[in-house]
Amino acid sequence: MRITDARVIVTCPGRNFVTLKIDTDEGLTGVGDATLNGRELAVVAYLREHVVPLLIGRDPARIEDTWQYLYKGAYWRRGPVTMSAISAVDTALWDLKGKVAGLPVYQLLGGRCRDGVTAYGHACGETIDGVLEDAARLRDVGYRAVRVQAAVPGPAGGHGPRQDLPGHAPAAPAGPAEEVWSTERYLDFIPSVFARVRAELGPELKLLHDVHHRLTPIEAARLGHALEPYALTWMEDPVPAELQEGYRVIRGHTRTPIAVGEVFNSVWDCHTLITEQLIDYVRVAVVHAGGISHVRRIFDLAALFHVRGASHGAPDQSPVCMAAALQVDVSIPNFGLQEYTRHTPETDAVFPHGHRFEAGYLLPSEEPGLGVDIDEDLAAAYPYEPAYLPVNRLEDGTVHSW
C-alpha cells in the first residue's frame, strides 16, 4: 500500500477546523486533526507546502518512521505549528492502520484498560448562583466531574462566561478582544465559589478549576492552599509552564493536585514536571503534541512517576481529535479524566463519528480505525472565517496571560 494523495481541508461549522485526509492506492483513507486555534492557516501552509509533498508514495504502515522523518528531517523541531502538522499525519496513519487491521485503534495499542472514559464538563457563569445551576445541570445529565469557572465581580470579569455551550468560541473575527484581569480580586473570590458549590452539590462530584496560566508560583500556592478544604480533583494550569521549576514552589505549599499541559508540544515540555512529580495530571492534546504516537509516549513516561493522563478536549479540537484521544484513553493504565465539551450540531454533521457520551462516560467507537470521518461536501459549505483569541490586560494596561 502507498499514499497517493493527502488533502488539507479547512471548514468552519461554528468554528475553524483543519483536517488532513490521506488517500491510498487501495482505496482506504485516514483522517487527522491539525487545528491550531487562532493560527489555523499557519498549519495549513506548513502541511500543504512542506509535509504533503513528502507523503506521496510513502508506505502508510511505517507510522513511527514517518513520525521521525517529519520531526528530525525538518531540522527545526517542535513548536505548535510543526507538531500540529505531525499530529495530523500520525493520527491519520493510525486511522489507516486500524482500517487495514479491521480493528479500532485501541486494540492496536494493547486493548482496553477500562470499560468507559470518565469525562468532565464545564460549569460556568457570571454569578455563583449561575455556576451552581450549570454544575447541577451537568451532574443531572450524568457528568461525574465538573470544571467550575465563575466571572470575578468587578471590572475584571475573569474566566467565567458560559463555555459549555455548543461551539463556544472565544475567538473573534475583527481582531483580539481585550479583557481585564485582577489577580487580587480573583484570589479573594474563587475560594468562596468552591465553598458554595461543594456545600450544595455534596462530596461525590469531582470538582476542577482552570487558572489558565494567570498566576505566579507563590500566588498559585496561595490559591491551592485556600482550595484544599473543597477537595478539588485538580487545579489546572496555575502558572505558565515555560519555567518548569516554578512548580516546585507550588508543590511545596499545597496538597491540591495539579494538572498542566494543554499548550505542550512534546515530552520535553513536561519532562521535569513528570520526573520530579511536580504535577498529578498531564493534559496534552493529541492534535498539538505529536499525535497518538507521541501522546502515548508522554503518558507512558507519566505512568512511571504516578502521573495520570488527562487529554485536553476543548471544542477547538474537532471530533477527529476527540476520537483519537478516546482510543488512547481507554488503552492506557494511568488514565485520569477526559475533558468533553459539546460541538455544534453542524460540526457533528461535518464529522460523523461513532464515539458517544453515556452515563458520565465517553465510549470510543468500535469501528475499524478511529471511527470518525469528514464529509467533504458538507465541509465545503462552511468556509474558513478569520478569528483571533482574546488578549488579557491588567487594570493598569499591562499585557497578561490569557
N, C-alpha and C positions, 0 to 999 in steps of 0.2 A: 504494500500500500504506500502511496505517495500523496503529499499535499499538492493539490492542483491550483488552489486559489485561497485567498484569505481576504475577507471584506470587513471594513470598519464601518459600522452602522451607527449613526447618531440620531437619536429621537428624543422628543420632549413631551411625553404624555402626562403633563403636570410638572415635570422637572426633567433636566437633561440626563440622558444615559448614553454611554458609549459601549458598544458591544463588538467583539471580534467574532466572526464566524468563519471557521476553517472548513474547506471542502477537500474531498479526497477522490482519487480515481476509482474507488469502489463505491461511491455514492453516499458514504457516511459523512456526517458533518459534526462539528463540535463548536460549542459557544463558550465565550469567556467574557467577564465584565471588565471594562477598562475605564470606568468612570472616576474622574478626579474632580470633585465638586468645586465649581468656580474656576477651574482651569482645564475644562474638558478638552478644548481644541488643542492644547499643548500635547496631550497624549495621542489625540487623533493624528497629528502631524508626525509624531515620533513613530507611531505604528505604520502609517501609510508610506512615509518617506524612507524609513530606516529598517523596520522589522519585517514587514510583509514581503519585500523582495527576497529576504533571506530564507523565508519559509518554503517557497515554491520548490518542489522536488524533494523536500526532506521526508524522512520516514517518521510519521507521527507517533510511532511506538516508542521512539527514543526520547522520552519526556525529560529525564534528568540530563541527558547530553544536550538537548535543546536549551534547557534552562541555563546550564553552564556556558553554552555557546553565546547566548544573548547577554548574560551577566558579565562574563570575563572578556568576551570578544569585543565589546564596545570600548574597553579600557576605562571609560568614565562610568563608575559603578554607583549603584544605589540612587537615592533621591526619589521623590514621589512620582515623577513623570516616567522615569525609566522603569521603576518597579511596578507601576500600574500596567505598563505595556507588557512586561514579562509575565505579570499575573494573568493577564488575559490569555496569552499564548498557553501558559501552563494549564490553566483551568480548562481551556478548550481541548487540549490534548488529553487530559484526564477524562473529559466527557466522551471523546472519541474512543479511548481505551475501554471504557465501560461498555460502550455500544458494541465494540468488537467482541468483547468477552460475553456479552449478553447479561451483564450484572450491573447493579447500582455501584457507584464508585466506592461506597463504604465497604463493600465486600472485598474490593481490591486493596483496601487499606488495613485489612485484618478482621473485618466483620464487626458486629455490634458489641459495644461495651455496655449499652443501656437500651431500654425499650423506647424511651422518648427523651427529647431535649427540653429541659426546663427553660422557659422563656420569661423575660421580663418586659413590661411595657412602661410607657412614660406617663406619669400623672403630673400635670402642670396646671397652673392657674395664676390669675392676677391677685388672688387673696388666699388666705389659709383655708377658708371655707370652700373656695373653688378647688383647691388642691385635694381636700378631703373628699369632695364629691367625685372628682376624677379618679382618685385612688380606689374608692369604693366601687365605682363603675368597673374598673379593670378587675378588681377582685371578684366581682359578681359574674363576669364573663369567663372566669376561670384562671386568670393570672395568679401565680403563686409568689411572684416577686414584682415589685413596682419601684421604678426610679422616681423620686419625688423632687420636683423643682417648683419654686414659688418666686414670683416677682417681688423684689425688695421694695418696701414702701419708700416713697420719695422720688426724686428725680432719677435716681439710679435704679431702674426697673429690674435689672438683672436678667437671669437666665430662666425666666419663668412663664412666658406665654405658652399657649396650648401647642405643644409639639407632637401630640399623639394623633392629631387629625390626619386623615389620609392625604399623603402628598405634601405635608407641611414642608415648605421650602423657604428658609430664611434668606436665600439669595434673592437679590433684586436686580432688575434689568437696567436701571438708569445709573448704576454705579453703587459702590458700597454704602449701605446705610450706616450712619454713625450713631452708636449707642453710648450711654453714660454709665459709668461704673463707680461704686463706692465700696471699697473693701471694708471700711469701718461699719457701714450700715449692714452690709451682708453678714459679717461675723456676728453682729449683735442679733440679727433677725433669724437666721436659719435654725439654730437650736430650738427656738420656740415653735417652728413649723413641725419639727420631728416630735416634739413633746406632745402636740395635739394629735398628730397622725398615729403615733404609737398608742396613745391613750384611747383613742376612739376606734382604731381598727384592730387592736389586740396584738399579741406577741407572735402569732404564727406567720403573718405575712412578712416576707423578706423585703426589707427597705434598702434602697440605694440612693446615692446622691452624687451628681456630677458637678465638680467645682470648675471644670473647663479651663484648667491651667492658669487660674487667675490669682493665685496667692504666692507668697514667698514660703520657703520651708517652715519658718517659725510660725507664720500665720496659719499654715495648714496644720501644723502640730497643735496649735490652739483650738482650731475647729475640730480636729479629730478627737481631742480630749473632751471637748464640750458635747460631742455626739455619742460618747461611749454609753451613757445611760439608756440610749434608744436602740442599741444592738444592731447597728447597720451591718448589712452583708458586705458592703464596701463603700468607701469614699473614692470617687473616680477622678483621675487626672488633677490632683490637688495643685501641682506646680508644673511649669514647663520642664520637660524631661531632658533637655539638652545637657544639663548638669545632673547626671545621674546620682552623683554623690549627695546632692541635696536631699535625697530620700532618706539618707541616714539620720538627718535631723528629725524628720517626721517620725521615723520608726522608733527613735529613742524617746518620744514624748507621748505616744498614743497607742492604744491597743485596737483602735478602729482599723479594720482591714483596708488595704489599699489596692485599687485597680488602676492600670495605666496601659496605654499602647495604641490607641486608635490612629495616631499620626505616625506610628513607627513604620519603617520600610523594610527592616531586616533584623536578623537575630542579633546583630551588633548593636542595634539601638536599645536593646533590652538586656544585653549580656550581664552587665554589672548588677542591674536591678534583680535579675533572676538568681545569679550565682551567689550574691550576698544576701538573698532572701529579704530584700527591701520592699517587695510587693507580694501580694497574695493572689492576684489575678492578672494575667497578661491579655490585653484586649486588641490584639492585632486584627486587621481585616484581610480577608483573602484577596480582595481587589487591590490592596495597597502594599501588601507585604510579600509579594513574590508568588502568589497563587497557592494552590493546595500543597505543592511540594515543600515550599519554604515555610508556610504556616505550620505544617506538620512538624518540620524540623524545630521550629521555635517551641511548640508545645511539648515535644519530646525532651528538649533541654529543660523546660519548666518542670516537667514531672520529676526530674532528679532532685529538685530543690523545693518540693512541696508547694509549687505554684500551679494554679489551675488555669486552664484555657477558657476564655470567655470572648468569643469573636465579636468584633464590632458589627452592628447590624442596623445602622441608621437608614432612613428612607432614601438617602442619596446614593445608596448602593442598590443595584437592580435586583429583581428576583433571581437572576443568574448567580449573583454573589451569594444570596441567601441560600440557594440550593447547594452551592459548593460548601458553604460554611456548615450546613447541617450534615453533609456527608462526612466532614471531618469531626464535628461534634459527637456524632453517635459512635465514632470508632476509637476515640482516644480515652485512656483510662483516667486522665486528670481533668475531665470536663467540669466547668463551674456553672455558668449561665450563658444564655444566648439572648442578646438584645433583639427585640422584634417589634417593629413599628409598621403599621399597615401601609401599603401602597394604594394609589388611586385605582378605581375600577378600570380606568383606561390603561394604566400601567400593567395591571394583571392581564388585560386582554392582549396587549402587545407581547407580553412574556408569559405564554401559557406554561403552567408548571404543575407538578404533581405533589409537592410538599404542602402540608396543611397544619393548622393550629387546632388542637383538640384538648380540652380539659387542662389547660395550663402548659401543655407540651407541644413542641413542634415535631412533626413526624416527617422524616425525609422521604423523598419519592422512592418507590421500589422499581421504577422503570430503569432499563439499562442506561448507564451514564449518569448524568446529573438529574435527569428528569425535568428539564426546562428547555425552552426554545425561544426564538424570536420570530414573530410574524412580520416579515419584512415589508409586505404591502401595507399593513396597518401602521407599522412604524413610520413609513414614509408620510403618513397623514399628519404626523406631529413633528414639524421641523424644529431644528435647534433654535433656542432662544437665549441670547446672551444674559448672563446672570453673575452677580458678584456677591460673595459672602460679606457680612457686616464687619465693621471696624469698631473697636471699643476705645473710648477715651475716658480718662479720669475727669473728675469735675473741674480740674484746672486746665483741661485740654490735652494732657499728655496721652499719647497713644499707649494702649494697654492690651494685654492678651484678650482676645475674644473667645 
